[in-house]
């Protein structure tokens, strides 16, 4: 996934550390759900509390936040569209999305593959058109 705010399979605890380091109401990131295979979580920081919203993808590829009973679910073609929507005021989140917490550059971490061909590149700044999203079946 080509989104720099997508952190993959980090734990809830690691997510809370990252958002706490940012320390600003409205700081947010997306991570994989620890409990539901294939689902993701939108995590938002407000007043030293991290609010977690389950992010689901429909069989047609649209994204939605799992809404509480009685709340109208909204569907977005891309995660970027969903983020753009929730950056606006009064959209139902604990805090509107204001400060993205991006993945750290790969270069600052040790060679994860252990193989000498590792180029240490930071793929975060590649144009999203260069990515192919591979989604679970």
MDAnalysis code that builds the backbone (N, CA, C; Angstrom):
import MDAnalysis as mda
import numpy as np

u = mda.Universe.empty(411, n_residues=137, atom_resindex=np.repeat(np.arange(137), 3), trajectory=True)
u.add_TopologyAttr("name", ["N", "CA", "C"] * 137)
u.add_TopologyAttr("resid", np.arange(1, 138))
u.add_TopologyAttr("resname", ["UNK", "UNK", "UNK", "UNK", "UNK", "UNK", "UNK", "UNK", "UNK", "UNK", "UNK", "UNK", "UNK", "UNK", "UNK", "UNK", "UNK", "UNK", "UNK", "UNK", "UNK", "UNK", "UNK", "UNK", "UNK", "UNK", "UNK", "UNK", "UNK", "UNK", "UNK", "UNK", "UNK", "UNK", "UNK", "UNK", "UNK", "UNK", "UNK", "UNK", "UNK", "UNK", "UNK", "UNK", "UNK", "UNK", "UNK", "UNK", "UNK", "UNK", "UNK", "UNK", "UNK", "UNK", "UNK", "UNK", "UNK", "UNK", "UNK", "UNK", "UNK", "UNK", "UNK", "UNK", "UNK", "UNK", "UNK", "UNK", "UNK", "UNK", "UNK", "UNK", "UNK", "UNK", "UNK", "UNK", "UNK", "UNK", "UNK", "UNK", "UNK", "UNK", "UNK", "UNK", "UNK", "UNK", "UNK", "UNK", "UNK", "UNK", "UNK", "UNK", "UNK", "UNK", "UNK", "UNK", "UNK", "UNK", "UNK", "UNK", "UNK", "UNK", "UNK", "UNK", "UNK", "UNK", "UNK", "UNK", "UNK", "UNK", "UNK", "UNK", "UNK", "UNK", "UNK", "UNK", "UNK", "UNK", "UNK", "UNK", "UNK", "UNK", "UNK", "UNK", "UNK", "UNK", "UNK", "UNK", "UNK", "UNK", "UNK", "UNK", "UNK", "UNK", "UNK", "UNK", "UNK"])
u.atoms.positions = np.array([
    [0.863, -1.176, 0.000],
    [0.000, 0.000, 0.000],
    [0.905, 1.235, 0.000],
    [0.654, 2.152, -0.921],
    [1.535, 3.289, -1.110],
    [1.282, 4.475, -0.192],
    [0.455, 4.317, 0.812],
    [0.183, 5.451, 1.703],
    [1.234, 5.532, 2.807],
    [1.901, 6.668, 2.964],
    [2.908, 6.777, 4.020],
    [2.331, 6.699, 5.430],
    [1.016, 6.945, 5.588],
    [0.418, 6.854, 6.931],
    [0.027, 5.424, 7.271],
    [0.175, 4.497, 6.312],
    [-0.153, 3.084, 6.552],
    [1.075, 2.410, 7.152],
    [0.932, 1.916, 8.382],
    [2.053, 1.335, 9.111],
    [2.062, -0.183, 9.093],
    [1.073, -0.814, 8.450],
    [1.055, -2.276, 8.374],
    [0.734, -2.921, 9.710],
    [1.369, -4.070, 9.979],
    [1.001, -4.871, 11.159],
    [1.677, -4.435, 12.456],
    [1.617, -3.152, 12.791],
    [2.163, -2.729, 14.087],
    [1.125, -3.012, 15.171],
    [1.580, -3.180, 16.399],
    [0.667, -3.485, 17.501],
    [-0.072, -2.217, 17.944],
    [-1.157, -2.442, 18.662],
    [-1.907, -1.314, 19.223],
    [-0.990, -0.492, 20.130],
    [-0.162, -1.188, 20.907],
    [0.755, -0.500, 21.825],
    [1.745, 0.376, 21.052],
    [2.331, -0.154, 19.964],
    [3.277, 0.622, 19.158],
    [2.573, 1.825, 18.541],
    [1.345, 1.629, 18.085],
    [0.538, 2.704, 17.512],
    [0.360, 3.825, 18.538],
    [0.018, 3.449, 19.770],
    [-0.185, 4.444, 20.822],
    [1.112, 5.195, 21.129],
    [2.261, 4.483, 21.073],
    [3.556, 5.144, 21.286],
    [3.813, 6.185, 20.191],
    [3.589, 5.792, 18.929],
    [3.842, 6.699, 17.806],
    [2.960, 7.944, 17.883],
    [1.669, 7.741, 18.156],
    [0.751, 8.876, 18.245],
    [1.071, 9.732, 19.470],
    [1.461, 9.087, 20.571],
    [1.832, 9.819, 21.780],
    [3.077, 10.677, 21.566],
    [4.017, 10.172, 20.754],
    [5.218, 10.947, 20.452],
    [4.854, 12.209, 19.669],
    [3.878, 12.093, 18.773],
    [3.408, 13.260, 18.031],
    [2.741, 14.229, 19.011],
    [1.918, 13.670, 19.913],
    [1.366, 14.442, 21.021],
    [0.401, 15.560, 20.650],
    [-0.221, 15.478, 19.478],
    [-1.139, 16.541, 19.060],
    [-2.524, 15.960, 18.812],
    [-3.557, 16.661, 19.309],
    [-4.927, 16.230, 19.026],
    [-5.138, 16.225, 17.516],
    [-5.658, 15.116, 17.019],
    [-5.878, 14.997, 15.584],
    [-4.751, 14.263, 14.863],
    [-3.729, 13.815, 15.595],
    [-2.675, 12.986, 14.983],
    [-3.316, 11.644, 14.620],
    [-2.928, 11.063, 13.485],
    [-3.559, 9.818, 13.059],
    [-2.613, 8.964, 12.218],
    [-2.939, 7.681, 12.160],
    [-2.256, 6.733, 11.283],
    [-3.206, 5.577, 11.010],
    [-2.833, 4.752, 10.050],
    [-3.599, 3.545, 9.727],
    [-2.692, 2.349, 9.963],
    [-3.245, 1.325, 10.608],
    [-2.498, 0.080, 10.845],
    [-3.419, -1.100, 10.560],
    [-2.817, -2.283, 10.475],
    [-3.621, -3.494, 10.303],
    [-4.325, -3.816, 11.614],
    [-5.530, -4.353, 11.516],
    [-6.266, -4.797, 12.700],
    [-5.559, -6.017, 13.285],
    [-5.459, -6.066, 14.598],
    [-4.861, -7.237, 15.249],
    [-5.881, -8.356, 15.403],
    [-7.158, -8.048, 15.308],
    [-8.189, -9.050, 15.582],
    [-8.924, -9.543, 14.338],
    [-9.020, -8.707, 13.298],
    [-9.763, -9.118, 12.101],
    [-8.832, -9.159, 10.903],
    [-8.630, -10.356, 10.380],
    [-7.771, -10.558, 9.218],
    [-8.253, -9.715, 8.042],
    [-7.359, -8.935, 7.452],
    [-7.708, -8.150, 6.267],
    [-8.308, -6.781, 6.570],
    [-8.682, -6.540, 7.830],
    [-9.234, -5.225, 8.186],
    [-8.088, -4.327, 8.655],
    [-8.346, -3.029, 8.623],
    [-7.371, -2.060, 9.100],
    [-8.027, -1.193, 10.162],
    [-7.213, -0.402, 10.844],
    [-7.724, 0.510, 11.856],
    [-7.221, 1.918, 11.563],
    [-8.118, 2.880, 11.683],
    [-7.749, 4.287, 11.662],
    [-7.648, 4.691, 13.125],
    [-6.464, 5.131, 13.541],
    [-6.223, 5.464, 14.940],
    [-6.001, 6.964, 15.062],
    [-6.743, 7.591, 15.977],
    [-6.731, 9.041, 16.125],
    [-6.429, 9.401, 17.582],
    [-5.531, 10.354, 17.770],
    [-5.091, 10.788, 19.098],
    [-5.872, 12.028, 19.529],
    [-6.373, 11.984, 20.770],
    [-7.022, 13.174, 21.334],
    [-6.858, 13.154, 22.851],
    [-6.271, 14.202, 23.387],
    [-6.096, 14.368, 24.833],
    [-5.532, 13.108, 25.501],
    [-4.415, 12.629, 24.953],
    [-3.665, 11.483, 25.485],
    [-4.415, 10.163, 25.396],
    [-5.466, 10.102, 24.583],
    [-6.207, 8.861, 24.356],
    [-6.176, 8.562, 22.855],
    [-6.000, 7.277, 22.516],
    [-6.035, 6.882, 21.105],
    [-7.384, 6.223, 20.833],
    [-8.110, 6.788, 19.898],
    [-9.406, 6.241, 19.473],
    [-9.165, 5.413, 18.218],
    [-9.711, 4.211, 18.208],
    [-9.487, 3.295, 17.093],
    [-10.802, 3.034, 16.373],
    [-10.774, 3.227, 15.067],
    [-11.949, 3.000, 14.218],
    [-11.614, 1.903, 13.230],
    [-12.473, 0.895, 13.154],
    [-12.227, -0.196, 12.220],
    [-12.502, 0.278, 10.806],
    [-11.564, -0.008, 9.936],
    [-11.608, 0.420, 8.541],
    [-11.811, -0.835, 7.702],
    [-12.924, -0.903, 7.009],
    [-13.244, -2.098, 6.232],
    [-13.253, -1.778, 4.744],
    [-12.990, -2.806, 3.948],
    [-13.078, -2.648, 2.503],
    [-14.166, -3.588, 1.996],
    [-15.081, -3.039, 1.207],
    [-16.185, -3.842, 0.675],
    [-15.670, -4.745, -0.441],
    [-16.499, -5.694, -0.843],
    [-16.102, -6.596, -1.932],
    [-15.945, -5.844, -3.255],
    [-16.494, -4.635, -3.338],
    [-16.339, -3.825, -4.557],
    [-15.118, -2.909, -4.479],
    [-14.390, -2.954, -3.337],
    [-13.157, -2.181, -3.229],
    [-13.302, -0.835, -2.534],
    [-14.520, -0.486, -2.126],
    [-14.719, 0.793, -1.431],
    [-14.351, 0.650, 0.044],
    [-13.960, 1.772, 0.664],
    [-13.579, 1.790, 2.071],
    [-14.661, 2.467, 2.901],
    [-14.819, 1.966, 4.146],
    [-15.762, 2.583, 5.070],
    [-15.233, 2.416, 6.493],
    [-15.597, 3.338, 7.371],
    [-15.320, 3.156, 8.792],
    [-16.530, 2.447, 9.373],
    [-16.276, 1.439, 10.188],
    [-17.391, 0.727, 10.805],
    [-18.115, 1.707, 11.720],
    [-19.372, 1.955, 11.403],
    [-20.136, 2.978, 12.116],
    [-20.894, 2.358, 13.280],
    [-21.161, 3.171, 14.286],
    [-21.974, 2.700, 15.405],
    [-23.430, 2.625, 14.946],
    [-24.228, 1.869, 15.661],
    [-25.632, 1.685, 15.308],
    [-26.335, 3.036, 15.171],
    [-27.114, 3.172, 14.109],
    [-27.858, 4.401, 13.898],
    [-27.084, 5.458, 13.134],
    [-25.809, 5.204, 12.867],
    [-24.994, 6.162, 12.119],
    [-24.915, 5.712, 10.666],
    [-25.082, 6.641, 9.771],
    [-25.025, 6.346, 8.338],
    [-23.598, 5.992, 7.943],
    [-23.431, 4.810, 7.322],
    [-22.095, 4.451, 6.838],
    [-21.842, 5.175, 5.530],
    [-20.600, 5.635, 5.367],
    [-20.206, 6.312, 4.140],
    [-19.134, 5.473, 3.470],
    [-19.154, 5.467, 2.150],
    [-18.208, 4.665, 1.381],
    [-17.343, 5.569, 0.517],
    [-16.054, 5.224, 0.450],
    [-15.086, 6.030, -0.283],
    [-14.316, 5.150, -1.248],
    [-14.079, 5.683, -2.434],
    [-13.383, 4.923, -3.474],
    [-11.936, 4.624, -3.088],
    [-11.277, 5.571, -2.410],
    [-9.883, 5.374, -2.002],
    [-9.711, 5.757, -0.535],
    [-8.627, 5.279, 0.059],
    [-8.316, 5.687, 1.434],
    [-8.037, 7.182, 1.485],
    [-7.433, 7.725, 0.434],
    [-7.164, 9.159, 0.397],
    [-8.466, 9.948, 0.479],
    [-9.514, 9.478, -0.221],
    [-10.826, 10.142, -0.161],
    [-11.404, 10.085, 1.260],
    [-11.263, 8.929, 1.896],
    [-11.762, 8.766, 3.263],
    [-11.030, 9.726, 4.207],
    [-9.705, 9.789, 4.099],
    [-8.903, 10.683, 4.942],
    [-9.321, 12.137, 4.699],
    [-9.455, 12.510, 3.423],
    [-9.847, 13.885, 3.073],
    [-11.172, 14.250, 3.743],
    [-12.132, 13.327, 3.723],
    [-13.448, 13.570, 4.328],
    [-13.327, 13.810, 5.835],
    [-12.555, 12.951, 6.516],
    [-12.459, 13.037, 7.968],
    [-11.486, 14.114, 8.449],
    [-10.868, 14.835, 7.512],
    [-10.071, 16.010, 7.897],
    [-10.981, 17.210, 8.146],
    [-12.228, 17.101, 7.699],
    [-13.186, 18.198, 7.909],
    [-13.774, 18.100, 9.310],
    [-14.236, 19.210, 9.812],
    [-14.815, 19.263, 11.157],
    [-16.161, 18.524, 11.222],
    [-16.474, 18.044, 12.414],
    [-17.791, 17.460, 12.727],
    [-18.201, 16.317, 11.808],
    [-17.284, 15.366, 11.614],
    [-17.607, 14.201, 10.791],
    [-17.786, 12.935, 11.618],
    [-17.819, 13.096, 12.962],
    [-18.150, 11.961, 13.816],
    [-16.979, 11.276, 14.502],
    [-15.746, 11.695, 14.230],
    [-14.603, 11.106, 14.922],
    [-14.341, 11.863, 16.225],
    [-13.572, 11.255, 17.105],
    [-13.212, 11.905, 18.369],
    [-12.520, 13.236, 18.100],
    [-11.712, 13.276, 17.064],
    [-11.034, 14.508, 16.632],
    [-10.897, 14.434, 15.115],
    [-10.989, 15.574, 14.463],
    [-10.797, 15.536, 13.013],
    [-9.333, 15.228, 12.717],
    [-9.086, 14.593, 11.588],
    [-7.728, 14.207, 11.215],
    [-6.936, 15.447, 10.849],
    [-5.810, 15.665, 11.537],
    [-5.030, 16.878, 11.294],
    [-3.552, 16.618, 11.055],
    [-2.961, 15.678, 11.781],
    [-1.510, 15.483, 11.705],
    [-1.211, 14.026, 11.373],
    [-0.796, 13.766, 10.158],
    [-0.494, 12.394, 9.773],
    [0.817, 11.949, 10.409],
    [0.840, 10.715, 10.880],
    [2.061, 10.120, 11.426],
    [2.536, 9.118, 10.379],
    [3.630, 9.460, 9.703],
    [4.112, 8.639, 8.599],
    [5.105, 7.590, 9.082],
    [5.210, 6.529, 8.293],
    [6.218, 5.501, 8.574],
    [7.594, 6.132, 8.574],
    [8.485, 5.559, 9.363],
    [9.876, 6.016, 9.345],
    [10.527, 5.545, 8.050],
    [11.535, 6.248, 7.625],
    [12.273, 5.835, 6.437],
    [12.900, 4.470, 6.667],
    [12.819, 3.654, 5.648],
    [13.403, 2.317, 5.725],
    [14.909, 2.425, 5.982],
    [15.536, 3.471, 5.471],
    [16.985, 3.628, 5.578],
    [17.467, 3.697, 7.019],
    [16.618, 4.130, 7.937],
    [17.066, 4.288, 9.320],
    [17.038, 2.960, 10.065],
    [16.521, 1.924, 9.430],
    [16.428, 0.630, 10.087],
    [17.497, -0.297, 9.539],
    [17.858, -1.319, 10.315],
    [18.863, -2.254, 9.818],
    [18.338, -3.007, 8.603],
    [19.245, -3.602, 7.873],
    [18.886, -4.381, 6.689],
    [17.926, -5.495, 7.095],
    [16.626, -5.390, 6.738],
    [15.646, -6.358, 7.216],
    [15.777, -7.725, 6.561],
    [16.343, -7.784, 5.352],
    [16.375, -9.050, 4.622],
    [17.611, -9.875, 4.958],
    [18.643, -9.212, 5.476],
    [19.877, -9.925, 5.747],
    [20.645, -10.224, 4.473],
    [20.137, -9.742, 3.326],
    [20.844, -10.038, 2.082],
    [21.532, -8.789, 1.572],
    [22.641, -8.981, 0.911],
    [23.484, -7.859, 0.513],
    [22.895, -7.028, -0.615],
    [21.812, -7.490, -1.236],
    [21.190, -6.754, -2.333],
    [20.271, -5.642, -1.827],
    [20.051, -5.571, -0.517],
    [19.162, -4.553, 0.057],
    [19.690, -3.166, -0.280],
    [18.854, -2.336, -0.903],
    [19.351, -1.043, -1.363],
    [19.082, 0.091, -0.369],
    [18.341, -0.168, 0.710],
    [18.133, 0.847, 1.731],
    [17.283, 2.015, 1.281],
    [16.575, 1.883, 0.171],
    [15.784, 3.004, -0.334],
    [14.555, 3.262, 0.521],
    [14.161, 4.486, 0.537],
    [12.935, 4.914, 1.183],
    [11.861, 4.965, 0.106],
    [10.940, 4.017, 0.164],
    [9.906, 3.953, -0.869],
    [8.718, 4.830, -0.543],
    [8.790, 5.548, 0.570],
    [7.694, 6.391, 1.021],
    [7.400, 7.533, 0.053],
    [8.427, 8.036, -0.614],
    [8.244, 9.222, -1.437],
    [8.085, 8.918, -2.922],
    [7.826, 7.658, -3.239],
    [7.588, 7.277, -4.624],
    [6.165, 7.677, -4.981],
    [5.956, 8.135, -6.193],
    [4.619, 8.498, -6.656],
    [3.687, 7.298, -6.513],
    [2.493, 7.511, -5.978],
    [1.584, 6.404, -5.712],
    [1.205, 5.639, -6.980],
    [1.355, 6.246, -8.145],
    [1.053, 5.539, -9.402],
    [2.032, 4.396, -9.628],
    [3.192, 4.440, -8.948],
    [4.189, 3.389, -9.097],
    [3.900, 2.175, -8.216],
    [2.881, 2.246, -7.382],
    [2.546, 1.159, -6.483],
    [1.459, 0.285, -7.069],
    [1.502, -0.974, -6.705],
    [0.399, -1.878, -7.003],
    [-0.105, -2.354, -5.652],
    [-1.352, -2.086, -5.344],
    [-1.911, -2.528, -4.065],
    [-2.278, -3.998, -4.162],
    [-1.808, -4.775, -3.203],
    [-2.147, -6.189, -3.146],
    [-3.037, -6.339, -1.929],
    [-4.278, -6.678, -2.165],
    [-5.258, -6.762, -1.075],
    [-5.599, -8.221, -0.813],
    [-5.884, -8.556, 0.438],
    [-6.249, -9.949, 0.740],
    [-7.536, -10.328, 0.019],
    [-7.598, -11.577, -0.383],
    [-8.804, -12.078, -1.090],
    [-9.997, -12.115, -0.156],
])
